[in-house]
């Protein structure tokens, strides 16, 4: 996140681990804007902040208050900030998946081609409801069902998304999993998804991390769960299951090669 508070720390970590993919998490909501120049009126308020929510963003776009030029300027500034720090991104995604909206996707595709970034996230969750619903943790059924419905709400954009990506010459993973399980991943859910994983390239969305004092003070709801997901991703049992199912862990960079 080029406008995230931990940007400099993220850059330092990325440069220590150059074998890892590094994507740009494009941000058009909530955080301070990178670009505050003329041309971002409507997108950036007098405090220098972006719209508070995806709904607010899209109301501004559909009402004509936020133009594609303003979106282009802000997202271009975010990408060039990362390039200026000596890194070449392998992929683009967006905070709250706002690139599902056609007006935003058009700009994202344009910038991906301009800056030679070959991959764009396919944000259409394919979590199988009936199989996963019984496997979420205690007390998390309502959260899973609410998040599942939110993922379903954007599926109307799927065909247009696929068409634009195909025509652009860019690539997107064939499958995506994670919206419905945000903050509630369990080992049982992971194994069930691996057991029935479709052929092709799948991207799974996790939020692993360390729950320190700084994270505890933050506004995010994903705190202790970050430790849980880090442990799940490093679990020997999951590694064994990957081998058993002949599933290959890959990277955006390797898929291009």
Backbone bond lengths (Angstrom), bond angles and torsions (degrees), N, CA, C in turn:
res aa  C-N    CA-C-N  psi(-1)  N-CA   C-N-CA  omega(-1)  CA-C   N-CA-C  phi
1 X - - - 1.458 - - 1.531 107.92 -
2 X 1.328 115.34 106.93 1.459 118.80 -175.54 1.520 112.31 -62.16
3 X 1.334 117.85 -26.55 1.458 120.95 178.22 1.525 112.28 -105.55
4 X 1.333 116.97 18.92 1.456 121.32 176.17 1.519 111.83 -80.66
5 X 1.313 116.19 153.76 1.462 120.69 -177.18 1.523 112.24 -66.10
6 X 1.332 117.88 -25.80 1.472 121.53 -177.08 1.525 112.00 -101.20
7 X 1.317 117.27 24.47 1.463 120.15 -175.31 1.523 112.88 -56.86
8 X 1.314 117.54 -49.99 1.469 120.30 -176.29 1.530 110.97 -62.20
9 X 1.325 116.98 -38.41 1.454 120.93 177.46 1.530 110.14 -65.07
10 X 1.328 116.33 -41.21 1.465 120.38 178.77 1.526 111.20 -62.38
11 X 1.327 116.79 -40.38 1.464 120.84 178.19 1.524 110.44 -61.99
12 X 1.334 116.01 -44.63 1.469 120.04 -179.52 1.526 111.01 -61.45
13 X 1.326 116.96 -42.54 1.461 120.63 179.24 1.532 110.86 -66.50
14 X 1.325 116.78 -42.33 1.461 120.60 -179.05 1.525 111.04 -61.21
15 X 1.326 116.90 -38.60 1.461 120.24 -178.72 1.525 112.31 -72.55
16 X 1.330 116.76 -21.64 1.464 120.09 175.67 1.526 111.94 -80.55
17 X 1.327 116.44 -17.63 1.465 121.25 -175.86 1.527 108.93 -130.87
18 X 1.311 115.97 65.00 1.459 121.52 -172.99 1.524 113.19 -69.35
19 X 1.336 117.13 -11.96 1.466 119.44 177.67 1.522 112.33 -77.95
20 X 1.326 116.96 -12.76 1.468 120.55 -178.94 1.526 111.03 -86.14
21 X 1.334 115.36 148.85 1.462 119.57 171.61 1.524 109.50 -64.33
22 X 1.318 115.76 151.30 1.458 120.14 176.15 1.522 107.81 -137.09
23 X 1.319 115.82 115.86 1.455 120.33 -179.13 1.514 111.55 -106.94
24 X 1.320 115.74 164.47 1.457 121.92 174.63 1.523 107.78 -101.07
25 X 1.319 115.86 120.39 1.461 121.96 176.73 1.528 106.29 -92.09
26 X 1.319 115.81 90.78 1.466 121.85 -174.03 1.528 110.46 -66.39
27 X 1.330 115.54 136.67 1.461 120.71 -173.81 1.526 110.25 -124.11
28 X 1.334 115.86 123.69 1.466 120.86 175.57 1.523 111.94 -124.33
29 X 1.338 117.06 10.51 1.462 120.00 -179.59 1.525 110.53 -138.80
30 X 1.308 114.92 149.85 1.470 126.18 165.08 1.522 115.73 74.17
31 X 1.329 118.89 -46.51 1.466 120.95 -173.20 1.529 111.88 -85.48
32 X 1.339 117.06 167.64 1.462 120.07 173.62 1.526 110.63 -63.22
33 X 1.307 116.40 144.94 1.462 121.00 178.66 1.522 110.19 -76.98
34 X 1.341 115.61 153.04 1.463 120.81 171.99 1.525 109.40 -79.83
35 X 1.321 116.47 -43.49 1.457 122.36 -178.08 1.519 110.07 -97.80
36 X 1.323 115.87 125.43 1.461 120.02 178.79 1.527 110.58 -127.14
37 X 1.318 115.25 29.11 1.450 120.57 -177.23 1.528 110.77 -90.39
38 X 1.320 115.42 175.38 1.457 120.54 175.62 1.522 108.48 -59.46
39 X 1.306 115.34 139.91 1.453 119.82 -179.26 1.507 113.31 109.78
40 X 1.345 116.22 -10.19 1.468 119.04 178.49 1.523 111.47 -106.75
41 X 1.314 116.10 13.15 1.461 119.67 178.12 1.524 109.99 -57.10
42 X 1.322 115.24 139.86 1.445 120.85 -178.06 1.513 111.91 92.77
43 X 1.332 116.43 -38.82 1.464 120.51 178.02 1.518 111.12 -86.50
44 X 1.323 116.28 -39.10 1.462 121.79 -177.18 1.529 108.57 -113.07
45 X 1.333 116.54 125.82 1.459 119.43 -177.26 1.528 111.49 -84.47
46 X 1.323 115.96 -176.34 1.468 120.45 -175.51 1.520 112.70 -65.76
47 X 1.312 117.50 -18.65 1.476 121.03 177.09 1.519 112.21 -88.86
48 X 1.336 115.96 -3.83 1.455 119.84 -178.34 1.511 113.52 85.68
49 X 1.337 117.18 17.24 1.464 121.25 -176.93 1.525 111.58 -104.19
50 X 1.320 114.43 152.15 1.462 122.45 175.56 1.529 109.93 -81.70
51 X 1.342 118.87 167.98 1.468 120.64 178.24 1.523 111.97 -54.15
52 X 1.322 116.20 150.52 1.457 120.47 -173.39 1.512 114.75 -71.78
53 X 1.344 117.86 -31.57 1.456 121.75 -174.64 1.528 109.98 -141.26
54 X 1.358 118.19 161.72 1.465 120.08 173.72 1.527 112.47 -58.03
55 X 1.346 116.92 -36.57 1.456 119.98 178.21 1.515 111.97 -61.92
56 X 1.318 116.17 -43.18 1.459 120.66 178.29 1.524 110.62 -64.10
57 X 1.326 116.21 -40.49 1.463 120.96 177.65 1.525 110.95 -58.85
58 X 1.337 116.31 -49.24 1.454 119.44 -175.89 1.517 112.75 -71.55
59 X 1.326 117.78 -31.23 1.471 119.19 174.82 1.526 109.56 -63.22
60 X 1.314 116.62 -38.15 1.455 120.32 177.71 1.522 112.10 -66.97
61 X 1.343 116.28 -39.32 1.469 120.59 178.99 1.524 110.27 -67.68
62 X 1.319 116.83 -50.75 1.464 120.40 -176.51 1.523 112.21 -67.86
63 X 1.337 116.39 -28.76 1.460 120.21 178.53 1.511 113.57 -84.13
64 X 1.330 117.53 -1.17 1.452 121.38 178.03 1.515 114.65 83.59
65 X 1.335 117.30 2.41 1.471 119.91 -179.13 1.522 112.18 -78.94
66 X 1.337 116.93 -29.06 1.466 122.03 179.45 1.522 107.84 -114.90
67 X 1.317 116.42 116.08 1.461 121.09 -179.27 1.518 112.16 -95.65
68 X 1.337 114.84 165.08 1.463 119.51 179.01 1.529 111.53 -64.54
69 X 1.317 116.83 -28.03 1.464 119.54 178.11 1.514 111.85 -62.11
70 X 1.331 116.65 -41.05 1.463 120.86 178.90 1.526 110.33 -67.13
71 X 1.331 117.10 -42.80 1.467 120.89 177.75 1.521 109.95 -62.52
72 X 1.331 116.20 -44.39 1.471 120.79 179.84 1.529 110.80 -60.07
73 X 1.316 116.96 -44.36 1.461 120.05 -177.60 1.524 111.73 -64.24
74 X 1.331 116.96 -42.99 1.460 119.67 -178.79 1.524 111.37 -69.05
75 X 1.325 117.95 -47.03 1.459 119.64 -178.11 1.524 111.57 -67.58
76 X 1.324 116.92 -36.60 1.457 120.06 176.01 1.526 110.80 -62.60
77 X 1.327 116.57 -39.07 1.469 120.42 178.23 1.522 111.28 -64.11
78 X 1.333 116.55 -37.99 1.461 119.71 178.76 1.527 111.24 -65.93
79 X 1.324 117.02 -44.40 1.462 120.29 -179.77 1.526 110.97 -66.50
80 X 1.322 117.41 -45.20 1.466 119.17 -177.72 1.524 111.69 -67.20
81 X 1.319 118.34 -28.73 1.462 119.91 175.20 1.527 110.19 -61.44
82 X 1.327 116.29 -41.33 1.459 120.81 179.22 1.529 110.64 -70.09
83 X 1.321 117.05 -42.21 1.463 120.58 176.48 1.530 111.00 -61.17
84 X 1.315 116.25 -40.27 1.464 120.71 -179.33 1.525 112.55 -66.06
85 X 1.325 116.78 -18.27 1.466 120.80 176.09 1.530 111.90 -92.39
86 X 1.322 115.72 14.61 1.457 120.41 171.27 1.506 116.22 83.99
87 X 1.337 117.73 22.79 1.450 120.32 -179.15 1.519 110.84 -121.51
88 X 1.330 116.01 144.97 1.451 121.55 175.81 1.520 108.84 -111.15
89 X 1.319 117.94 108.50 1.470 120.50 -177.99 1.525 112.40 -64.13
90 X 1.327 115.15 148.20 1.464 121.05 176.23 1.521 112.19 -98.00
91 X 1.339 117.21 -19.61 1.460 118.99 -174.65 1.524 110.62 -158.92
92 X 1.322 114.90 162.33 1.459 122.59 176.70 1.526 109.24 -122.95
93 X 1.321 115.69 139.31 1.460 121.09 165.51 1.521 106.34 -141.19
94 X 1.318 118.02 -172.45 1.464 117.50 -175.51 1.524 111.31 -144.51
95 X 1.316 115.05 150.09 1.455 121.45 177.58 1.527 109.30 -65.75
96 X 1.313 115.65 127.88 1.471 122.75 -177.31 1.531 112.40 63.09
97 X 1.341 116.73 16.94 1.467 122.29 174.25 1.531 112.64 59.29
98 X 1.330 117.22 34.87 1.469 118.89 -175.94 1.523 112.59 -69.26
99 X 1.327 118.51 -11.44 1.467 118.32 178.54 1.534 112.20 -74.76
100 X 1.340 117.62 0.51 1.476 118.40 171.27 1.526 110.74 -69.06
101 X 1.325 117.54 -26.34 1.452 120.44 -179.02 1.536 109.06 -70.63
102 X 1.328 118.82 128.80 1.469 121.00 -174.61 1.519 114.26 -53.95
103 X 1.340 117.46 -38.11 1.459 119.98 -178.11 1.525 111.49 -66.56
104 X 1.322 116.71 -32.78 1.466 120.49 177.15 1.519 110.23 -80.60
105 X 1.324 117.25 -42.76 1.458 121.16 -179.31 1.526 111.51 -57.63
106 X 1.324 116.99 -39.96 1.461 120.19 179.09 1.524 111.13 -55.72
107 X 1.328 116.42 -42.86 1.462 120.74 179.71 1.531 110.93 -71.33
108 X 1.319 117.09 -41.08 1.461 121.21 -179.49 1.531 110.10 -61.33
109 X 1.320 117.38 -44.53 1.467 121.04 178.17 1.521 110.75 -61.67
110 X 1.310 116.15 -45.05 1.467 121.05 178.91 1.530 111.20 -57.46
111 X 1.327 116.27 -45.12 1.461 120.01 -177.48 1.521 111.95 -73.80
112 X 1.332 117.29 -34.42 1.466 119.81 176.67 1.524 110.31 -60.61
113 X 1.306 116.74 -42.13 1.468 120.12 178.50 1.529 110.78 -69.92
114 X 1.307 116.97 -41.13 1.461 120.63 -178.54 1.516 111.47 -61.49
115 X 1.336 116.94 -40.89 1.465 120.86 -175.38 1.533 112.71 -101.55
116 X 1.325 117.24 14.30 1.471 122.73 175.09 1.527 112.04 55.87
117 X 1.321 115.44 47.51 1.467 121.72 176.12 1.531 106.09 -105.18
118 X 1.336 119.34 110.15 1.467 120.88 -165.04 1.520 117.09 -79.08
119 X 1.344 118.43 -19.98 1.464 120.42 -173.04 1.526 111.28 -118.85
120 X 1.339 115.45 143.15 1.462 122.86 172.86 1.526 107.39 -129.67
121 X 1.329 116.91 135.99 1.468 119.78 -178.12 1.530 111.46 -62.03
122 X 1.321 114.33 134.88 1.462 123.07 167.14 1.534 105.59 -88.03
123 X 1.340 119.34 106.65 1.466 120.60 -169.97 1.531 115.46 -94.01
124 X 1.335 117.20 22.20 1.464 119.90 -174.30 1.525 109.92 -98.85
125 X 1.315 114.85 101.29 1.462 123.22 -172.93 1.529 111.22 -61.90
126 X 1.342 115.71 134.44 1.466 121.09 179.90 1.531 111.84 -115.00
127 X 1.322 117.20 23.85 1.461 120.13 178.51 1.532 109.93 -56.80
128 X 1.353 118.65 123.91 1.472 120.76 177.72 1.529 110.75 -76.98
129 X 1.320 116.32 108.88 1.462 121.58 -170.39 1.523 113.01 -56.45
130 X 1.307 117.50 -53.36 1.464 120.08 -171.80 1.516 112.60 -64.88
131 X 1.325 117.65 -34.09 1.460 119.62 -178.45 1.521 112.61 -79.13
132 X 1.329 117.01 -31.19 1.466 119.95 -174.53 1.525 112.39 -93.29
133 X 1.316 118.29 -28.63 1.464 121.36 -177.85 1.533 113.43 -49.97
134 X 1.342 120.31 -42.10 1.471 119.29 179.80 1.524 114.05 -75.62
135 X 1.353 117.66 -7.20 1.464 120.76 -171.05 1.526 114.02 -104.67
136 X 1.332 117.08 0.13 1.465 118.56 177.56 1.525 108.77 -78.19
137 X 1.327 115.87 162.11 1.457 120.15 -175.22 1.515 113.42 -67.07
138 X 1.335 116.34 167.03 1.474 122.11 179.12 1.529 111.53 -56.06
139 X 1.315 116.19 131.84 1.455 120.96 177.62 1.513 115.06 77.58
140 X 1.337 117.31 5.82 1.461 120.24 -175.46 1.524 113.42 -107.27
141 X 1.329 116.74 4.65 1.460 119.97 -177.31 1.527 111.79 -61.22
142 X 1.329 116.89 -44.35 1.464 120.01 -178.89 1.529 110.87 -63.90
143 X 1.341 116.32 -40.70 1.466 120.10 178.23 1.517 110.67 -62.51
144 X 1.336 116.17 -45.81 1.463 120.05 179.57 1.526 110.90 -59.44
145 X 1.317 117.05 -46.12 1.463 120.02 -176.70 1.531 111.93 -67.02
146 X 1.324 116.53 -38.28 1.469 119.94 178.00 1.520 110.64 -65.00
147 X 1.327 116.33 -45.02 1.465 120.13 -178.91 1.529 111.16 -69.31
148 X 1.312 116.42 -33.50 1.461 119.98 176.44 1.537 110.03 -61.87
149 X 1.328 116.33 -44.31 1.463 120.31 179.43 1.520 111.65 -64.69
150 X 1.328 117.09 -37.25 1.467 119.97 177.37 1.523 110.39 -63.05
151 X 1.332 115.85 -39.88 1.454 119.00 177.07 1.520 112.37 -64.53
152 X 1.330 116.14 -35.70 1.459 120.22 179.09 1.530 112.22 -68.79
153 X 1.332 116.85 -30.53 1.458 120.59 -175.93 1.517 113.32 -61.40
154 X 1.329 117.39 -28.21 1.468 119.32 -176.33 1.533 112.43 -94.06
155 X 1.330 117.39 -1.23 1.466 119.49 -174.77 1.528 113.10 -65.42
156 X 1.343 116.63 -17.57 1.457 119.29 177.43 1.525 113.10 -63.81
157 X 1.328 116.14 -19.05 1.465 120.73 179.79 1.529 112.32 -89.56
158 X 1.322 117.40 -3.12 1.467 120.18 -169.03 1.529 113.41 -63.10
159 X 1.317 117.36 -45.44 1.461 119.48 -177.68 1.523 111.81 -64.60
160 X 1.336 116.33 -43.01 1.467 119.87 178.98 1.526 110.68 -64.60
161 X 1.330 116.23 -38.46 1.465 120.81 178.22 1.529 110.21 -61.07
162 X 1.324 116.03 -50.92 1.467 120.42 -177.57 1.525 111.28 -60.68
163 X 1.335 116.78 -39.78 1.452 120.28 179.86 1.516 112.52 -65.06
164 X 1.325 116.12 -42.79 1.466 118.66 -178.93 1.523 111.41 -67.98
165 X 1.325 117.16 -40.63 1.464 119.96 178.17 1.524 110.25 -63.51
166 X 1.306 117.05 -43.73 1.469 121.22 -178.95 1.532 110.86 -61.71
167 X 1.325 117.18 -45.65 1.464 120.59 -178.59 1.523 112.21 -68.44
168 X 1.324 116.89 -26.45 1.461 120.44 -176.47 1.517 113.18 -78.05
169 X 1.333 117.01 -18.25 1.460 119.70 -174.81 1.515 113.50 84.36
170 X 1.326 117.30 1.22 1.459 121.54 175.95 1.524 109.37 -81.99
171 X 1.330 115.92 175.44 1.456 120.25 178.12 1.525 109.95 -124.74
172 X 1.317 115.60 151.32 1.463 123.03 173.23 1.524 106.64 -137.52
173 X 1.332 118.17 146.36 1.469 119.45 176.00 1.525 110.84 -55.30
174 X 1.329 115.73 148.76 1.461 120.26 -179.60 1.522 111.86 -67.48
175 X 1.342 116.29 -32.48 1.463 121.21 -175.08 1.534 109.25 -139.63
176 X 1.335 114.75 154.08 1.469 120.49 -178.83 1.526 108.34 -141.20
177 X 1.328 116.08 136.34 1.463 121.88 -179.97 1.534 109.35 -135.30
178 X 1.340 116.57 136.98 1.450 116.90 172.72 1.511 117.68 150.00
179 X 1.330 119.43 -26.83 1.462 119.55 -176.27 1.529 110.75 -61.05
180 X 1.326 116.88 -48.82 1.468 120.04 -177.14 1.522 112.37 -66.35
181 X 1.341 116.98 -24.40 1.468 121.08 -177.97 1.527 112.89 -103.29
182 X 1.319 117.40 12.86 1.462 119.95 178.92 1.528 110.54 -57.95
183 X 1.302 116.46 120.28 1.461 121.74 177.94 1.512 114.81 79.78
184 X 1.342 117.90 1.69 1.470 119.22 -177.10 1.535 112.14 -139.47
185 X 1.334 117.79 23.36 1.463 120.40 176.99 1.532 109.70 -58.96
186 X 1.323 116.06 141.47 1.457 122.39 174.46 1.528 108.05 -132.40
187 X 1.321 115.82 161.19 1.463 119.70 178.43 1.531 110.77 -63.22
188 X 1.326 116.24 -39.75 1.468 119.87 179.77 1.519 111.25 -61.04
189 X 1.327 117.47 -41.88 1.462 120.90 178.55 1.518 110.85 -65.77
190 X 1.325 117.24 -40.98 1.460 120.82 178.94 1.521 110.98 -60.95
191 X 1.324 116.58 -47.21 1.463 120.03 -177.63 1.520 111.53 -64.88
192 X 1.334 116.99 -38.82 1.469 119.73 178.18 1.523 110.66 -64.19
193 X 1.338 117.19 -40.64 1.460 119.71 178.46 1.522 111.14 -67.29
194 X 1.322 116.82 -39.76 1.462 119.70 177.40 1.525 111.09 -65.21
195 X 1.301 116.22 -36.74 1.468 121.06 -178.48 1.530 111.47 -63.01
196 X 1.328 115.97 -32.22 1.470 120.70 -175.60 1.531 112.02 -116.29
197 X 1.331 116.67 21.80 1.465 120.56 -175.59 1.531 110.95 -60.53
198 X 1.330 117.58 129.14 1.471 119.26 178.58 1.525 110.87 -71.65
199 X 1.322 115.94 160.88 1.457 119.50 177.96 1.524 109.76 -69.80
200 X 1.306 116.11 157.56 1.452 121.20 -178.46 1.521 111.79 105.84
201 X 1.309 115.15 -166.62 1.463 122.22 -178.73 1.520 109.30 -95.63
202 X 1.331 116.87 123.78 1.463 122.18 178.14 1.526 109.93 -115.68
203 X 1.319 116.22 138.08 1.466 121.31 172.28 1.523 108.34 -109.49
204 X 1.328 115.83 131.30 1.465 121.58 176.13 1.521 108.45 -110.15
205 X 1.317 116.18 134.91 1.467 121.07 -179.08 1.531 110.48 -100.71
206 X 1.329 114.67 117.03 1.465 121.94 175.27 1.528 109.27 -122.98
207 X 1.324 115.34 168.03 1.466 121.53 175.43 1.534 109.41 -131.62
208 X 1.332 117.82 63.11 1.461 119.36 -179.44 1.519 111.92 -73.00
209 X 1.318 116.33 152.80 1.459 119.28 178.61 1.516 111.98 178.02
210 X 1.315 114.85 -171.60 1.464 123.12 179.46 1.519 108.01 -114.11
211 X 1.309 116.64 125.48 1.467 120.80 -178.34 1.524 109.24 -87.57
212 X 1.332 116.06 85.70 1.462 121.39 -179.96 1.530 109.83 -99.89
213 X 1.319 116.41 -174.51 1.468 120.47 -177.84 1.521 111.84 -61.96
214 X 1.322 117.00 -37.50 1.461 120.06 -179.53 1.526 110.86 -64.08
215 X 1.337 116.86 -43.84 1.455 119.74 178.21 1.526 110.92 -65.56
216 X 1.305 117.52 -38.22 1.466 121.15 178.81 1.526 111.31 -60.40
217 X 1.320 116.99 -31.08 1.466 121.18 -178.80 1.522 112.62 -83.84
218 X 1.316 117.68 -11.23 1.461 120.95 -174.53 1.525 111.04 -78.93
219 X 1.334 115.25 169.43 1.465 120.43 -176.19 1.524 112.91 -84.57
220 X 1.326 117.64 -9.12 1.464 119.81 -176.25 1.532 111.99 -66.89
221 X 1.339 115.74 150.63 1.459 119.83 174.64 1.526 110.86 -86.30
222 X 1.336 116.72 -11.40 1.459 121.14 -177.82 1.526 109.60 -92.43
223 X 1.302 115.78 92.39 1.462 120.90 -179.23 1.530 110.16 -115.80
224 X 1.344 117.27 -88.71 1.464 120.43 -179.37 1.522 111.52 -58.09
225 X 1.331 116.91 -30.64 1.461 120.30 -178.68 1.522 111.52 -61.18
226 X 1.320 118.06 -26.63 1.465 120.07 179.18 1.532 110.90 -63.25
227 X 1.329 116.17 -37.93 1.460 120.22 176.15 1.529 110.36 -66.57
228 X 1.327 115.72 -39.55 1.466 120.32 179.01 1.521 110.13 -61.08
229 X 1.318 116.97 -45.99 1.459 120.18 -176.59 1.515 111.94 -71.21
230 X 1.326 117.15 -32.99 1.467 119.49 174.17 1.521 110.27 -61.49
231 X 1.334 116.25 -43.64 1.463 120.72 179.41 1.534 111.21 -65.68
232 X 1.325 116.98 -39.00 1.463 120.03 178.50 1.524 111.35 -62.26
233 X 1.321 116.70 -43.68 1.458 120.42 -178.38 1.532 111.97 -66.80
234 X 1.320 117.15 -25.04 1.462 121.73 -179.60 1.527 112.28 -99.82
235 X 1.313 117.52 3.73 1.459 122.16 -174.90 1.532 112.08 -64.73
236 X 1.345 118.77 126.70 1.466 120.91 175.72 1.520 112.36 -58.41
237 X 1.331 116.88 -34.25 1.470 119.98 179.95 1.524 111.29 -64.12
238 X 1.335 116.62 -39.99 1.462 119.80 177.16 1.526 110.14 -66.46
239 X 1.323 117.37 -41.05 1.465 120.81 178.70 1.529 110.75 -61.16
240 X 1.306 115.82 -41.89 1.467 120.37 178.85 1.526 110.67 -63.87
241 X 1.336 116.24 -39.68 1.460 119.56 -178.99 1.524 110.96 -67.83
242 X 1.320 117.28 -37.34 1.461 120.91 176.52 1.524 110.59 -57.85
243 X 1.329 115.68 -45.71 1.462 120.33 179.69 1.526 110.88 -65.44
244 X 1.318 116.22 -41.89 1.460 120.84 -179.15 1.517 111.43 -61.39
245 X 1.331 116.83 -38.86 1.464 121.80 -178.05 1.532 112.57 -87.84
246 X 1.329 117.00 -0.01 1.469 122.20 -179.07 1.530 111.49 58.65
247 X 1.339 115.22 42.94 1.467 121.93 177.32 1.520 108.39 -98.28
248 X 1.307 117.32 129.57 1.459 122.60 -177.51 1.522 110.63 -98.67
249 X 1.321 116.46 124.44 1.457 120.07 171.21 1.511 108.34 -77.29
250 X 1.312 116.93 129.54 1.458 120.42 -174.40 1.526 109.17 -130.75
251 X 1.311 115.63 -166.73 1.465 122.15 179.11 1.515 108.37 -146.84
252 X 1.312 116.86 161.91 1.447 120.40 177.02 1.531 110.38 -60.91
253 X 1.329 115.98 -40.29 1.460 121.18 -179.25 1.530 111.24 -63.33
254 X 1.329 116.21 -43.36 1.464 120.08 -179.96 1.514 111.55 -67.06
255 X 1.339 117.09 -36.41 1.465 120.00 -179.28 1.523 111.57 -67.24
256 X 1.331 117.63 -31.18 1.449 120.86 176.55 1.526 109.81 -68.38
257 X 1.347 115.18 -42.83 1.462 120.09 -179.34 1.518 111.47 -66.28
